[in-house]
Structure formats: C-alpha cells, structure tokens
Amino acid sequence: MTGAGGFIGGHMVRNLLDSGHSVTGVDIKPLHEWWQRFDIHNIVADLRDPAAGRELSRNIDVIYHFAADMGGISYISENDWDCASSVAMTVNLLRAATERDVRSFVYASSACVYPATLQGSDPSPLREELAHPGDPEGGYGWEKLFSERLCRYAARAGGPGVRIARLFNVYGPHGTWRGGREKAPAAICRKVAEVALGKSDQVVVWGTGTQLRSFLYIDDCVRGLAALARAGDARPTNLASDELVTVAELTALTAAVAGVEVSLRYDPAQPTGVRARIPDISCAAQRLDWHPAFSLLEGIRLTYRWICGQLGGERAPRTHDRFSQGETEKIT
C-alpha cells in the first residue's frame, strides 16, 4: 500500500486487514506523521527512487498505488511541477511490478483528469470516456491522466492487471484538515469548528460559494476500491457521490451539524477550481454493483466531530486499539 500514512491509504489498510490480508505499508513521511498506524510491515521510503520500487515489489501479490504529491485546490494550483513529478513513482512501481510478476496494480486516479470545458457554466455529466481528448486540470491532472495510460501500457507489455479508480472529492476523518493541503470539506469543517469553539468569528469561503461539487465519504470510497480490486475490468471507473451541492450549501450544512450560526465572507480572489463537477457513476453501478451509502449529512457529521476534536490539541497519529505500532523499516 503506497501512501499508507495518508488519508485514503490508511483507511484502505484497515479494510485489507479486516479482510484477512497481509499488508506492507509505505509512505515518504516519518512514521509519527502517519494518520493511522497498524501492526503491519511499515516502511518509510521515497518511491521516486527506482531501487525502492524494486525492493518493495518483492513477494507482493497486489500493489495499491495511492501515494502522490497532492492536496486541495490551493496546493495543486500552485505546485504543478511537484504534483506532475509524482509520475516517477508510477513508472518505477509499474516497472518493478512487471519484473517481479505482481498480479495486479490498483491505481488511484482523480476527477482532475477531465477537461475543464466540460465543467463550466453548462456542465456535462463526466462519463469515463470523456477524459479524452485530454485537457486535465494542471500538473496534478496531467500526472493522473498520464499515469492511467502508463498502467494500460504496462499491462499490455506483460505487466500486472490494472484497476483504475477516478476518485471525486473524498473526505472523512483521519486526513489532512489544515496546513494548506486540506480539501474543501475538511477546510470548512475546521473553519466552522473554530467558530463553534470561539477561536474565530467568521468563515471565509473561497470563491463565490456557487461552485458545484459532489463529496464521497471515505467508507464508501474504500468499499468501491475493494470492489474494483476484485473486478476484472481494467477500464477507468468513477467513484463518486451523486449528491450534488454548492460550496455555500456545504458550509450551511456543516454549520447546522455544528449547531452554530456563522458569519460568511466570500473571497473570489482565492483558487476555486472548475465551476461545476458532475460525476456519472453508472459504470461503477454496472461493473461493480456499487453505489455510495453515506449521505453528505451523515459524512459531514462524522468528519466534523473528528476535526472538532483535533482542535482541542495537537494531532497525534492514531494507533488502533486492536493493532500496535508494528515493525518499521526505512529504505534510503
């Protein structure tokens, strides 16, 4: 599991352990910065180093590649090179997986692969085939789209079977909620919690609040990823919620969950991304028999509760009661 110390990676490790699998987790962050820790073989490594990929692929059946240099709209708007250069990890891992006869390769792609022209004032539902011809969102979107193609090329050249998930705005507990890399649900939960705790007197919303989005709760995302990994379909598949809201509506919902009245200030000067991102999840329903189960209200309740708790003190990575810290190794 690459990106095991990250948000989605950490939740996916838990799912695999619950399913009885043996897991090796790798992340570039030192172990004390991992969002969740389990009793597995934990490795600190830079996957941009080809030697790390070769070593980590030894005696591995499936690679879940979730590691990436990424963040919310502010981060990906300002760090095209850092985001795009994550493709080096994908190249190294696919080459190593081919050499080591890894059976399958599950890749976490993104809705940012879709052209901005389909996400403006007259948006189109984003079906998987509409990613081409390519015009993705910045360096992050280009990295994801190119990595998807690399996965398919590797499979054709005798490499592992590939599974590609295009993820739309995944949110939930145990992920980045401050510091510049957080995404909209986490940022809004934090801002509302700061008002509720008396740490702030207003919520600043980036843009006009009219940006239209769908937000997928992490448990639904993990369930979709697990179904995709079991499937025999190499085509990219959207994993998203079909519940659409504006950012202003998301803020109002979060304030209602918190039980507070908030003063809003809109800041159109901040990056906002595309105007309207509307997923089409019919392929996931047909190919995987998957549909999200959590409403936005349920997911925000859980996410807000966790982030509000984090504001009571410095975040400590969570070591689960039923799992100890586990073995740690560093590859340099």
Secondary structure as GFF3:
##gff-version 3
##sequence-region A 1 332
A	DSSP	alpha_helix	7	18	.	.	.	ID=ss1
A	DSSP	beta_strand	24	27	.	.	.	ID=ss2
A	DSSP	three_ten_helix	31	33	.	.	.	ID=ss3
A	DSSP	beta_strand	36	37	.	.	.	ID=ss4
A	DSSP	beta_strand	41	44	.	.	.	ID=ss5
A	DSSP	alpha_helix	50	56	.	.	.	ID=ss6
A	DSSP	beta_strand	62	65	.	.	.	ID=ss7
A	DSSP	alpha_helix	73	78	.	.	.	ID=ss8
A	DSSP	alpha_helix	80	84	.	.	.	ID=ss9
A	DSSP	alpha_helix	87	99	.	.	.	ID=ss10
A	DSSP	beta_strand	104	110	.	.	.	ID=ss11
A	DSSP	three_ten_helix	111	113	.	.	.	ID=ss12
A	DSSP	three_ten_helix	116	118	.	.	.	ID=ss13
A	DSSP	three_ten_helix	128	131	.	.	.	ID=ss14
A	DSSP	alpha_helix	138	156	.	.	.	ID=ss15
A	DSSP	beta_strand	161	167	.	.	.	ID=ss16
A	DSSP	beta_strand	170	171	.	.	.	ID=ss17
A	DSSP	alpha_helix	184	196	.	.	.	ID=ss18
A	DSSP	beta_strand	203	206	.	.	.	ID=ss19
A	DSSP	beta_strand	212	214	.	.	.	ID=ss20
A	DSSP	beta_strand	216	217	.	.	.	ID=ss21
A	DSSP	alpha_helix	218	230	.	.	.	ID=ss22
A	DSSP	beta_strand	237	239	.	.	.	ID=ss23
A	DSSP	beta_strand	244	246	.	.	.	ID=ss24
A	DSSP	alpha_helix	247	258	.	.	.	ID=ss25
A	DSSP	beta_strand	264	267	.	.	.	ID=ss26
A	DSSP	alpha_helix	282	288	.	.	.	ID=ss27
A	DSSP	alpha_helix	296	310	.	.	.	ID=ss28
A	DSSP	beta_strand	318	319	.	.	.	ID=ss29
A	DSSP	beta_strand	327	330	.	.	.	ID=ss30
###
